[in-house]
Amino acid sequence: MFLSNPFPYSTSFRNHFLIASILSFIVVFILVFLQPFGSNNFSNPYKNLYFIRYEWICFIVYIFFHLLSKWYYESFKIWKWVEELFFCILYLSVAITLAFIYTEVIINKSPEHLTLSLFLFWFKHMFLGFGLILFVLALFFRHRYASKKNIIKDYVFSTIENEESKKKTILLQGTMKKEILEVVTSQVVYVKSEDNYVTRCAFS
């Protein structure tokens, strides 16, 4: 099952800071320019400032869960599709929940609307609206940046390994131990002993 397959994970805070910024910008862009869910009916001189705070919520929640996921990854050295999907769902669920509280308490100034029925209604519409878009984009960017980093890491490791292998040497020593010949293994074709002499064929 694909859920048990490994998913590339990046521990780079810079990468996740960038991902959080992109996702947050998309949220505020949709709210300000597309004005879904009747947000165009919200008339307030500080309307855009109120909307920008949704961006803050999205950004802070992502960074918080990134730090938790990083701790999990470094502790258990595992990150599969099941963990990745759980991360994205949890991130979006918490962000939508905080956005609901912010909307009713700060924007609408109606804390009495913090009821389970209204929350479930809000959650369903927000998840099917914003949530699915952010879910797909989060998976895409997280996979892209993690895969890119792993490719670079593998290339660097392979390069270092090749350089180290070129530097490996062996020492040839006769029974009298009077002379020692140092040979770079990566340059040797063959070594043949002839009586008291050693014939070495190598690349220069």
C-alpha positions as CSV (number, residue, x, y, z in Angstrom):
1,M,0.0,0.0,0.0
2,F,1.4,3.4,-0.9
3,L,0.8,4.8,2.6
4,S,3.7,2.7,3.8
5,N,6.0,4.0,1.1
6,P,8.7,6.5,2.1
7,F,8.0,10.2,1.5
8,P,11.0,12.6,1.1
9,Y,11.4,14.8,4.1
10,S,13.4,18.0,4.4
11,T,14.7,19.2,7.8
12,S,15.7,22.5,6.3
13,F,14.0,25.4,8.1
14,R,14.6,27.6,5.2
15,N,12.7,25.3,2.8
16,H,9.7,25.1,5.2
17,F,9.8,28.9,5.9
18,L,9.5,29.4,2.1
19,I,6.7,26.8,1.8
20,A,4.8,28.4,4.7
21,S,5.2,31.8,3.1
22,I,3.9,30.6,-0.3
23,L,0.8,28.9,1.2
24,S,0.0,31.9,3.4
25,F,0.3,34.2,0.4
26,I,-2.1,32.1,-1.6
27,V,-4.6,32.3,1.3
28,V,-4.5,36.1,1.5
29,F,-4.4,36.4,-2.3
30,I,-7.7,34.4,-2.6
31,L,-9.3,36.4,0.2
32,V,-8.3,39.9,-1.0
33,F,-8.7,39.5,-4.8
34,L,-11.2,36.7,-5.3
35,Q,-13.2,37.4,-2.2
36,P,-15.0,34.0,-1.7
37,F,-17.6,33.0,0.9
38,G,-19.2,36.4,0.8
39,S,-16.1,38.2,2.0
40,N,-16.9,41.0,-0.5
41,N,-19.9,42.0,1.7
42,F,-17.5,42.7,4.6
43,S,-17.2,46.5,4.6
44,N,-14.6,47.8,6.9
45,P,-11.8,50.4,6.3
46,Y,-9.3,47.8,7.7
47,K,-10.7,45.0,5.7
48,N,-7.4,43.9,4.1
49,L,-5.6,44.1,7.4
50,Y,-8.1,41.7,8.9
51,F,-7.6,39.4,5.9
52,I,-3.9,39.5,6.2
53,R,-4.2,38.0,9.7
54,Y,-5.4,34.8,8.1
55,E,-2.1,34.7,6.5
56,W,-0.4,34.9,9.9
57,I,-2.5,32.0,11.2
58,C,-1.6,29.9,8.2
59,F,2.1,30.7,8.5
60,I,2.4,30.2,12.2
61,V,0.5,26.9,12.3
62,Y,2.6,25.5,9.5
63,I,5.9,26.4,11.2
64,F,4.6,25.0,14.5
65,F,3.8,21.6,12.9
66,H,7.0,21.6,10.9
67,L,9.0,21.8,14.2
68,L,6.9,18.9,15.6
69,S,7.4,16.8,12.5
70,K,11.1,17.5,12.5
71,W,11.3,16.3,16.1
72,Y,9.4,13.2,15.0
73,Y,11.5,12.6,12.0
74,E,14.8,13.0,13.9
75,S,13.6,10.8,16.7
76,F,12.3,7.9,14.7
77,K,14.2,8.4,11.4
78,I,11.1,7.6,9.4
79,W,8.7,9.6,7.2
80,K,6.2,7.9,5.0
81,W,3.1,8.9,3.1
82,V,0.9,8.2,6.1
83,E,2.9,10.7,8.2
84,E,2.9,13.2,5.4
85,L,-0.9,13.0,4.9
86,F,-1.5,13.2,8.6
87,F,0.7,16.3,8.8
88,C,-1.2,18.1,6.0
89,I,-4.6,17.2,7.4
90,L,-3.6,18.2,10.9
91,Y,-2.1,21.4,9.7
92,L,-5.1,22.4,7.8
93,S,-7.6,21.4,10.5
94,V,-5.9,23.5,13.2
95,A,-5.5,26.4,10.8
96,I,-9.2,26.3,9.9
97,T,-10.2,26.0,13.5
98,L,-8.1,29.0,14.5
99,A,-9.5,30.9,11.5
100,F,-13.0,30.2,12.6
101,I,-12.3,31.5,16.1
102,Y,-10.6,34.6,14.7
103,T,-13.5,35.2,12.4
104,E,-16.3,35.0,15.0
105,V,-14.5,36.7,17.9
106,I,-12.3,39.4,16.2
107,I,-14.1,40.1,12.9
108,N,-17.7,39.4,13.6
109,K,-17.4,40.1,17.3
110,S,-19.9,37.3,18.0
111,P,-18.3,34.9,20.4
112,E,-21.7,33.4,21.0
113,H,-21.4,31.9,17.5
114,L,-18.7,29.5,18.7
115,T,-21.0,26.5,18.6
116,L,-20.3,23.0,17.3
117,S,-22.9,23.1,14.6
118,L,-21.7,26.4,13.2
119,F,-18.1,25.2,13.4
120,L,-18.8,22.0,11.5
121,F,-20.6,24.0,8.8
122,W,-17.6,26.4,8.6
123,F,-15.1,23.6,8.6
124,K,-16.8,21.7,5.8
125,H,-17.0,24.7,3.5
126,M,-13.5,26.0,4.3
127,F,-11.9,22.6,3.9
128,L,-13.7,21.9,0.6
129,G,-12.8,25.5,-0.5
130,F,-9.4,26.5,0.8
131,G,-8.4,23.2,2.4
132,L,-8.2,21.0,-0.7
133,I,-6.2,23.7,-2.6
134,L,-3.7,24.1,0.2
135,F,-3.6,20.3,0.8
136,V,-2.5,19.6,-2.8
137,L,-0.1,22.5,-2.8
138,A,1.5,21.6,0.5
139,L,2.1,18.0,-0.7
140,F,3.5,19.3,-4.0
141,F,5.9,21.9,-2.5
142,R,7.0,19.6,0.4
143,H,7.8,16.8,-2.0
144,R,9.5,19.1,-4.5
145,Y,11.8,20.8,-2.0
146,A,12.6,17.6,-0.1
147,S,13.4,15.7,-3.3
148,K,15.6,18.5,-4.6
149,K,17.6,18.6,-1.4
150,N,18.0,14.8,-1.3
151,I,19.3,14.8,-4.9
152,I,21.9,17.4,-4.0
153,K,22.8,15.5,-0.8
154,D,23.2,12.2,-2.7
155,Y,25.4,13.9,-5.4
156,V,27.6,15.6,-2.8
157,F,28.0,12.3,-0.8
158,S,28.8,10.4,-4.0
159,T,31.4,13.0,-5.0
160,I,33.1,13.0,-1.6
161,E,33.0,9.2,-1.6
162,N,34.7,9.1,-5.0
163,E,37.3,11.6,-4.0
164,E,38.1,9.6,-0.9
165,S,38.4,6.3,-2.8
166,K,40.9,8.0,-5.1
167,K,43.1,8.8,-2.1
168,K,43.2,5.3,-0.7
169,T,46.7,3.8,-0.7
170,I,48.3,0.5,0.2
171,L,51.8,-0.2,1.4
172,L,53.9,-2.9,-0.3
173,Q,56.7,-4.2,1.9
174,G,59.3,-7.0,1.2
175,T,60.2,-9.7,3.7
176,M,63.4,-7.8,4.6
177,K,61.3,-4.7,5.3
178,K,64.0,-2.4,4.0
179,E,61.9,-0.8,1.3
180,I,58.3,0.3,1.4
181,L,56.3,1.2,-1.7
182,E,53.1,3.3,-1.3
183,V,50.5,2.7,-4.1
184,V,47.3,4.6,-4.8
185,T,44.7,1.9,-5.3
186,S,42.6,3.8,-7.8
187,Q,45.6,4.0,-10.1
188,V,46.8,0.4,-10.0
189,V,46.1,-2.0,-12.8
190,Y,48.0,-4.9,-11.3
191,V,51.0,-5.7,-9.1
192,K,53.3,-8.7,-9.8
193,S,56.1,-10.1,-7.7
194,E,59.2,-11.4,-9.5
195,D,61.9,-12.9,-7.2
196,N,63.1,-9.9,-5.2
197,Y,61.4,-7.3,-7.3
198,V,57.9,-6.0,-7.7
199,T,56.5,-5.0,-11.0
200,R,53.7,-2.4,-10.8
201,C,51.5,-1.3,-13.6
202,A,49.5,1.8,-12.9
203,F,47.9,4.9,-14.4
204,S,50.0,8.1,-14.1
